[in-house]
Amino acid sequence: MNTLQKLIKPIIILLLITALPLSTFSPNQTHALGEEVSMIVEVDGDPHKWKEYIEKYHPFVEVVQVYDTILNALAIKGTTKDVYNIDKEDFIKHVHPTTTYKVPTPMPQSSENSKNKIEPPQRPVKSKYTGKGVKVGVIDTGIDYEHPDLANVYQGGYDLVDFDDDPMETLPEQGAATLHGTHVAGIIAANGEMKGVAPNAEIHSYRALGPGGVGSSVGIIAAIERAVEDGMDIINLSLGSTVNSPDWPTSVAVNKAIDMGVAVVIANGNEGPGKWTVSSPATSVKALSVGASITELNIPYVSVPLEDKKIPLAMMQGSPAWDFTKPYKLVDGGLGKEPPTDAQGKIVVFKRGEIPFSEKVKLAEEAGAVGVIIYNNEKGELQGGLTMPTSIPVAAVNQKDGKWLMEQMNKQRWLHTAYQHQEDKLATFSSKGPVLANWDIKPEIIAPGVQIASTVPRGGYQKLQGTSMASPYVAGVLALIKEAHPDWGPKKLKAAVLSTTKPFRNKVGSLYFPIEQGMGSIQPEKSINPDVMVYGSRLALGKVNERNQTQTAELVIENRSDKEKKFRFDIPQNHPGMTWHLPQTFYLEPKEKKSIKVELRVNSGNLKKGLHQGWITLYNENNPMKLPYLFVNQTADYPKIEGLELSVSPFEDEQLKYRMYLPDGADKLTVDLYDPYSLRYIKTIVEENDVKAGMFSGIMPKAKVGREHYIALVKVLNGSDYSSFVTDFQLFP
């Protein structure tokens, strides 16, 4: 395969739930002229003024919502022709269609792996507090408010996809049915056969993700605004993008919501185990970003008799649990281009290829298979997820193990399943930091996120995994703290959970890196009423560019107890090139707060270039608290180009808008287009010099792009350093 082809990434045009992988859809949806459409339009200036203007001069268009808190925009409904006329107005900055696509409906549940066989879990936190009176907004795919375990905690919401007061999950007849928001809501506050973390909290659902769990960034921002205006105490966002940027619009919107008094909890992402994989909006400086852990899990292994080999199975995100207790035969599914033959009651083995995972699984499911194993077509582990619900378990293995399974299939051997028990381990898929540009440490905290059983539509329960499941666990804990301390705002709620964590250690007893776990694993009961709280506990010390440079961070320590407390730092051993300056022993009176300056002097010439991270220990009496630190010496292996987001009008507008994030800026930036099949160079559509660091955006005539499908190569030159980013650039698939 050509190197350029191997580098191809899907273009970033949509947000999605983090338990599912990215799918690329056209941002340009064509509609018949008389068809009714709904959309959000960003406006220049006062949106109330333009609402009156539209009502006066476009009487056939209905303005269903005005956004003026976090976003300047209007939600409108009307026929394609009437809305198209508004699109021509000068005050319209950007048009965001809310109806995106329809895909095949999901298959019915099978009997062996039915979600209804899963026992409803009981409350995971022991506390007298239950979240009573606390409002939690869940921005997601909607909610099945008729589920018996959610009906009495659901207190309303809004549908940002259809613009009405009915945030029901997408139903099969509406497109790709969803269940994610219902699952998230159950973890927070289910109160029936299943008990969530805060079973008496109020759940308010904001459906910002439509069929298949997909939506636009402006829909997410509009949902945040609606939740703020509705008086939410806490917002949970189990969703993300693929852009690691602290000032991407969704991250900025989250910061604004927190400034207005709402605590926001966000899933860190499922793109691990590599560094720099945290994505917006979890990159928000002020939000509480959550990674995933395995608290207790039986890891499935498969083997065959008389063979001294066990193959661990990596369950795909969105898959039911692999819960087989008897042996099964294997059948070859090839690349999944055609239905497997003789698959009834067997496990189908597919090779990874151009056919999406969910389409392979659907073929196996329709053929009567009980399970699916997909093996990689190149070296390395295979991690992935499903874009459509399935009733059969789906696992991934590497290329070597896949070939071994094929050999056993040819020998007509039966596959047996066994399980290995694991506890307290970092989930490999959990995205890692740091954040580009400000070098913030993310995630900040770890919570259970693997094989989490919760509510799903139509009264059932299902196990899912992802940071999408870890985030609502933390949101539920914040609801308990908020009930205990109604006057606490976002800063105190965040400090309470971060000041009481338990750092995670690996198999050999060493701490996981700060960018893997932040402060560590959440301790719910301890976080409700801590004696000591530390604000600014993650020491993000920035980037060192000079030969001798001093980096500083500031902690605020609060003694909430009725007794004087003694504090001291365990001064880290000075390494060549690093010298710490920390205060000696100090005391805090009851209820006293104290600001502490932490200084690190760096001689960059005596240190390797790149990311440096570790831990400082703060002792409260004899109780240690591990404080993570991080800085970048000169440069590191971070991506120099983050994403390429494309937007066009849904009505064949002649302008094409684009943006990307450049953490270091660029002496020279170019975007070249290539033929997707021959990889022959076609044209250069962007060529800019002296681009400043941060967000870069522009507008070009659509005619300049021309044909429909390209491979786009984005190139950045800074001095002698060259970086590139390759993406499938498809305007109208």
SEVEX-275690 format. One line per field, with one value per residue (C-alpha): residue number from 1; y, x, z. Coordinates in steps of 0.25 Angstrom, whole numbers. Layout:
N
k	NUM  ...
v	Y  ...
u	X  ...
w	Z  ...
***
This chain:
733
k	1  2  3  4  5  6  7  8  9  10  11  12  13  14  15  16  17  18  19  20  21  22  23  24  25  26  27  28  29  30  31  32  33  34  35  36  37  38  39  40  41  42  43  44  45  46  47  48  49  50  51  52  53  54  55  56  57  58  59  60  61  62  63  64  65  66  67  68  69  70  71  72  73  74  75  76  77  78  79  80  81  82  83  84  85  86  87  88  89  90  91  92  93  94  95  96  97  98  99  100  101  102  103  104  105  106  107  108  109  110  111  112  113  114  115  116  117  118  119  120  121  122  123  124  125  126  127  128  129  130  131  132  133  134  135  136  137  138  139  140  141  142  143  144  145  146  147  148  149  150  151  152  153  154  155  156  157  158  159  160  161  162  163  164  165  166  167  168  169  170  171  172  173  174  175  176  177  178  179  180  181  182  183  184  185  186  187  188  189  190  191  192  193  194  195  196  197  198  199  200  201  202  203  204  205  206  207  208  209  210  211  212  213  214  215  216  217  218  219  220  221  222  223  224  225  226  227  228  229  230  231  232  233  234  235  236  237  238  239  240  241  242  243  244  245  246  247  248  249  250  251  252  253  254  255  256  257  258  259  260  261  262  263  264  265  266  267  268  269  270  271  272  273  274  275  276  277  278  279  280  281  282  283  284  285  286  287  288  289  290  291  292  293  294  295  296  297  298  299  300  301  302  303  304  305  306  307  308  309  310  311  312  313  314  315  316  317  318  319  320  321  322  323  324  325  326  327  328  329  330  331  332  333  334  335  336  337  338  339  340  341  342  343  344  345  346  347  348  349  350  351  352  353  354  355  356  357  358  359  360  361  362  363  364  365  366  367  368  369  370  371  372  373  374  375  376  377  378  379  380  381  382  383  384  385  386  387  388  389  390  391  392  393  394  395  396  397  398  399  400  401  402  403  404  405  406  407  408  409  410  411  412  413  414  415  416  417  418  419  420  421  422  423  424  425  426  427  428  429  430  431  432  433  434  435  436  437  438  439  440  441  442  443  444  445  446  447  448  449  450  451  452  453  454  455  456  457  458  459  460  461  462  463  464  465  466  467  468  469  470  471  472  473  474  475  476  477  478  479  480  481  482  483  484  485  486  487  488  489  490  491  492  493  494  495  496  497  498  499  500  501  502  503  504  505  506  507  508  509  510  511  512  513  514  515  516  517  518  519  520  521  522  523  524  525  526  527  528  529  530  531  532  533  534  535  536  537  538  539  540  541  542  543  544  545  546  547  548  549  550  551  552  553  554  555  556  557  558  559  560  561  562  563  564  565  566  567  568  569  570  571  572  573  574  575  576  577  578  579  580  581  582  583  584  585  586  587  588  589  590  591  592  593  594  595  596  597  598  599  600  601  602  603  604  605  606  607  608  609  610  611  612  613  614  615  616  617  618  619  620  621  622  623  624  625  626  627  628  629  630  631  632  633  634  635  636  637  638  639  640  641  642  643  644  645  646  647  648  649  650  651  652  653  654  655  656  657  658  659  660  661  662  663  664  665  666  667  668  669  670  671  672  673  674  675  676  677  678  679  680  681  682  683  684  685  686  687  688  689  690  691  692  693  694  695  696  697  698  699  700  701  702  703  704  705  706  707  708  709  710  711  712  713  714  715  716  717  718  719  720  721  722  723  724  725  726  727  728  729  730  731  732  733
v	0  14  22  33  23  18  32  35  40  43  58  65  70  64  62  48  40  35  21  20  22  33  32  42  48  59  73  76  70  73  74  76  91  88  79  85  86  90  97  106  119  127  142  155  163  163  150  156  167  157  149  161  163  149  149  162  159  144  141  126  123  120  124  113  117  129  127  139  133  125  125  136  128  125  112  112  103  105  99  98  110  119  116  117  132  134  128  140  150  158  156  140  136  121  111  97  87  78  67  59  45  32  18  4  1  -8  -23  -29  -35  -50  -59  -63  -49  -42  -29  -33  -44  -34  -32  -17  -12  -6  7  7  18  17  30  36  46  43  55  60  74  74  77  69  72  61  66  53  45  47  38  28  35  23  14  9  13  27  31  37  44  50  64  70  75  79  73  81  72  74  87  82  78  63  58  43  35  33  22  11  17  31  25  19  16  21  17  24  36  26  18  30  35  22  22  36  34  22  19  6  -8  -1  9  20  28  39  32  44  55  61  57  67  62  70  63  69  56  50  37  29  38  49  64  77  86  97  87  83  98  101  90  95  109  103  95  107  115  104  105  92  90  80  76  63  62  48  52  58  61  58  72  74  89  97  108  99  105  94  96  111  109  99  110  120  111  108  123  124  114  101  89  82  67  62  49  49  41  27  29  23  18  28  42  55  48  56  64  76  79  70  80  91  97  98  85  72  62  48  35  21  10  -5  -7  -22  -30  -44  -43  -53  -62  -73  -85  -99  -113  -118  -105  -97  -84  -74  -62  -50  -43  -28  -25  -14  -2  -3  -18  -27  -35  -48  -57  -71  -83  -94  -97  -92  -95  -84  -80  -71  -58  -53  -37  -37  -33  -44  -52  -63  -77  -88  -78  -82  -84  -81  -70  -63  -58  -46  -40  -25  -18  -7  -12  -4  -13  -11  -16  -28  -31  -29  -39  -49  -46  -48  -61  -66  -65  -64  -56  -49  -48  -37  -38  -28  -27  -21  -22  -16  -17  -15  -5  0  2  -1  10  2  -6  -22  -33  -42  -40  -34  -35  -31  -38  -35  -40  -52  -57  -56  -64  -75  -75  -77  -89  -95  -93  -101  -112  -112  -109  -103  -90  -90  -78  -75  -63  -56  -47  -32  -21  -6  -5  7  4  4  11  23  36  42  57  66  77  85  99  101  87  84  70  62  54  60  48  33  26  12  11  -3  -13  -4  -8  2  5  5  8  -1  -5  -13  -12  -14  -13  -3  2  16  29  32  22  28  42  41  33  46  54  46  48  63  62  56  67  78  72  72  86  94  107  100  105  98  101  95  83  80  82  72  61  64  65  52  43  30  30  17  8  -2  -17  -14  -3  9  21  22  35  48  49  35  37  52  52  37  29  36  32  36  35  43  54  58  65  66  72  78  83  87  96  96  82  79  86  90  97  100  100  103  111  118  111  116  118  118  112  115  109  114  105  109  100  100  95  92  85  90  87  94  85  84  83  80  76  64  72  64  60  70  64  70  82  83  90  91  103  99  105  98  93  102  102  105  110  104  109  116  117  119  122  114  117  105  108  100  105  98  97  93  89  78  72  64  71  66  63  63  59  53  55  64  59  69  63  67  63  49  47  48  55  53  65  63  72  74  82  82  85  92  83  69  59  66  67  80  80  77  74  80  84  87  94  97  102  92  99  99  112  116  118  107  110  102  103  95  96  99  99  105  113  112  119  113  105  98  89  80  71  58  48  37  26  29  38  48  62  71  85  94  101  107  114  123  129  134  127  130  119  115  114  116  118  123  124  120  119  105  105  105  91  86  71  63  54  56  52  65  67  78  82  91  97  103  106  93  85  79  73  67  63  54  53  48  61  57  68  61  46
u	0  5  10  0  -11  -7  -7  -22  -31  -45  -48  -53  -67  -75  -76  -79  -81  -68  -73  -73  -63  -63  -71  -70  -83  -85  -88  -96  -110  -118  -133  -145  -150  -163  -157  -157  -144  -139  -125  -117  -111  -100  -103  -95  -100  -112  -120  -133  -132  -130  -142  -151  -145  -148  -162  -165  -158  -158  -172  -172  -160  -162  -151  -152  -141  -131  -117  -111  -103  -92  -95  -101  -110  -125  -132  -141  -151  -157  -157  -144  -148  -151  -139  -130  -135  -130  -117  -114  -116  -103  -105  -104  -90  -91  -102  -103  -113  -118  -123  -111  -114  -121  -115  -121  -129  -122  -124  -133  -127  -124  -127  -114  -108  -121  -119  -130  -122  -113  -116  -119  -107  -109  -104  -88  -86  -89  -94  -106  -106  -114  -113  -127  -131  -118  -121  -112  -112  -109  -104  -105  -113  -126  -133  -143  -151  -161  -151  -156  -143  -143  -157  -157  -144  -146  -150  -150  -141  -140  -138  -127  -128  -143  -145  -156  -158  -157  -143  -146  -134  -134  -144  -141  -151  -144  -130  -119  -125  -118  -117  -104  -111  -121  -109  -101  -114  -115  -101  -104  -117  -125  -135  -143  -138  -125  -119  -109  -99  -109  -123  -130  -124  -132  -128  -131  -128  -123  -123  -111  -107  -117  -117  -105  -100  -95  -97  -90  -82  -92  -103  -94  -92  -106  -109  -99  -106  -120  -115  -109  -122  -130  -122  -114  -104  -96  -95  -89  -83  -80  -76  -64  -57  -43  -37  -27  -28  -31  -38  -47  -61  -67  -56  -58  -73  -71  -62  -73  -83  -74  -72  -87  -87  -89  -80  -77  -72  -66  -61  -47  -48  -45  -33  -23  -13  -4  -1  -8  -21  -30  -40  -49  -57  -49  -38  -46  -37  -48  -56  -54  -48  -50  -42  -46  -42  -45  -50  -53  -54  -53  -44  -48  -38  -40  -33  -34  -32  -17  -11  -3  -8  -18  -22  -28  -40  -41  -56  -60  -67  -82  -81  -89  -80  -74  -81  -79  -78  -78  -69  -73  -68  -61  -65  -58  -64  -53  -53  -68  -72  -82  -90  -83  -88  -91  -90  -102  -98  -84  -73  -70  -55  -53  -41  -40  -42  -49  -63  -67  -67  -82  -86  -77  -85  -98  -95  -91  -103  -113  -106  -109  -95  -93  -81  -71  -55  -48  -33  -24  -18  -5  4  -1  -13  -27  -36  -49  -64  -77  -86  -99  -105  -103  -108  -95  -82  -71  -56  -43  -29  -16  -11  -3  -14  -24  -16  -14  -30  -31  -22  -30  -43  -36  -34  -49  -45  -55  -52  -53  -54  -48  -47  -36  -40  -34  -36  -32  -25  -25  -33  -24  -34  -35  -29  -17  -12  -6  -14  -7  -2  -5  1  -10  -11  -23  -30  -31  -38  -41  -54  -60  -62  -61  -73  -82  -97  -107  -121  -124  -137  -149  -147  -134  -120  -107  -92  -84  -70  -63  -59  -74  -77  -67  -71  -86  -80  -72  -84  -93  -82  -83  -98  -95  -85  -95  -106  -97  -92  -102  -94  -82  -79  -71  -57  -60  -67  -55  -45  -53  -52  -38  -33  -37  -33  -25  -13  -13  -1  3  6  20  16  20  10  4  8  1  -4  -11  -18  -17  -19  -23  -36  -48  -52  -67  -69  -57  -60  -73  -67  -52  -44  -34  -36  -25  -28  -19  -14  -9  4  4  17  17  27  42  49  60  73  71  56  48  34  23  10  1  -6  -17  -19  -31  -32  -47  -45  -47  -32  -19  -12  3  7  21  26  34  44  47  62  68  72  82  75  63  63  51  48  37  33  37  28  16  3  -12  -21  -36  -43  -31  -27  -12  -6  6  16  23  36  44  57  60  73  68  82  84  70  65  55  41  31  35  25  25  20  22  17  9  8  -4  1  5  -5  1  -5  2  2  5  14  17  26  31  46  47  38  32  25  12  4  7  -6  -19  -31  -37  -51  -60  -73  -82  -96  -107  -112  -101  -95  -83  -73  -65  -61  -49  -42  -30  -22  -7  -1  12  7  14  25  18  5  -1  -12  -10  -21  -18  -26  -31  -29  -16  -11  -7  -5  -17  -15  -12  -24  -17  -4  -1  12  14  2  0  -1  -15  -28  -26  -38  -41  -52  -50  -59  -65  -61  -47  -48  -56  -58  -64  -54  -39  -28  -24  -9  -7  7  14  28  34  49  55  44  33  20  8  -6  -14  -29  -40  -46  -60  -70  -82  -81
w	0  -3  9  6  6  20  25  21  32  32  30  43  40  52  67  72  84  89  91  75  64  54  41  30  25  15  22  9  10  -2  -1  -10  -11  -4  7  21  28  41  44  53  47  53  52  52  63  72  69  75  65  53  59  57  44  39  45  37  24  23  29  24  33  47  58  68  77  80  85  92  104  98  83  74  66  62  60  49  41  28  14  6  -3  8  17  5  3  18  15  5  15  19  34  33  37  36  33  40  35  46  38  34  29  30  31  32  44  55  55  66  79  78  90  94  97  99  107  116  122  128  143  146  154  168  173  172  183  198  203  210  199  187  178  183  177  168  153  143  128  119  105  97  87  95  106  106  117  117  123  136  143  137  137  151  150  136  138  124  113  99  85  78  65  63  71  80  95  92  94  91  86  70  67  56  47  48  44  51  65  77  92  97  104  111  116  121  128  135  141  147  153  149  160  159  158  154  163  158  165  169  168  173  164  153  139  128  114  102  89  81  74  64  56  58  69  60  61  58  67  67  72  83  87  86  95  105  105  106  118  125  123  129  142  141  153  145  130  125  111  107  93  86  73  68  70  82  84  96  88  78  79  87  98  98  100  112  118  117  123  135  137  138  150  143  146  133  132  119  114  110  98  93  84  93  96  89  94  90  87  97  88  89  97  108  105  112  123  133  131  138  128  131  126  128  137  138  152  151  139  133  121  111  104  94  91  85  91  91  87  97  92  98  90  98  92  91  91  81  87  86  86  96  105  101  110  104  113  102  90  76  62  53  39  30  27  18  16  19  4  4  14  21  17  28  39  47  62  59  61  48  46  37  32  34  21  13  18  31  44  46  32  34  47  41  30  41  50  38  35  49  55  70  70  62  62  53  52  47  33  37  50  63  71  65  73  68  70  64  58  59  71  70  78  76  83  74  77  71  70  64  51  56  65  54  44  55  57  42  43  54  45  34  44  48  62  72  79  95  103  117  126  133  145  145  155  156  142  133  120  108  99  109  102  108  108  109  102  91  92  107  111  121  128  123  127  141  148  145  147  143  128  124  123  130  130  129  124  109  101  102  117  115  120  113  116  108  110  108  114  111  123  132  130  136  148  151  148  158  169  167  169  182  186  181  190  202  199  191  191  184  170  159  165  178  172  164  175  184  174  170  185  189  178  178  169  159  159  148  150  155  165  158  156  142  136  139  124  126  139  144  159  159  162  168  182  183  198  202  192  198  210  209  220  211  197  187  175  163  167  153  151  136  135  120  109  111  100  106  111  125  129  141  140  151  156  167  177  187  199  207  221  223  237  251  254  250  240  236  222  215  201  198  190  177  175  165  152  143  136  147  160  169  178  188  202  214  225  227  235  232  243  242  230  225  210  206  192  189  178  171  163  154  148  135  128  114  109  120  117  105  96  98  109  123  134  148  162  174  188  197  211  219  233  229  218  204  192  178  170  155  147  133  123  109  107  93  85  86  77  77  64  57  50  57  48  35  37  25  24  12  11  10  -2  -12  -7  -15  -3  4  18  25  38  45  57  57  71  66  54  41  33  21  20  7  4  -8  -14  -20  -28  -18  -27  -35  -24  -35  -31  -36  -30  -18  -12  0  1  12  19  33  39  54  64  68  60  45  36  22  11  -4  -16  -17  -32  -28  -22  -34  -34  -22  -16  -13  -4  3  8  18  19  30  29  41  39  35  42  32  37  29  30  20  20  11  5  0  -1  -6  -5
***
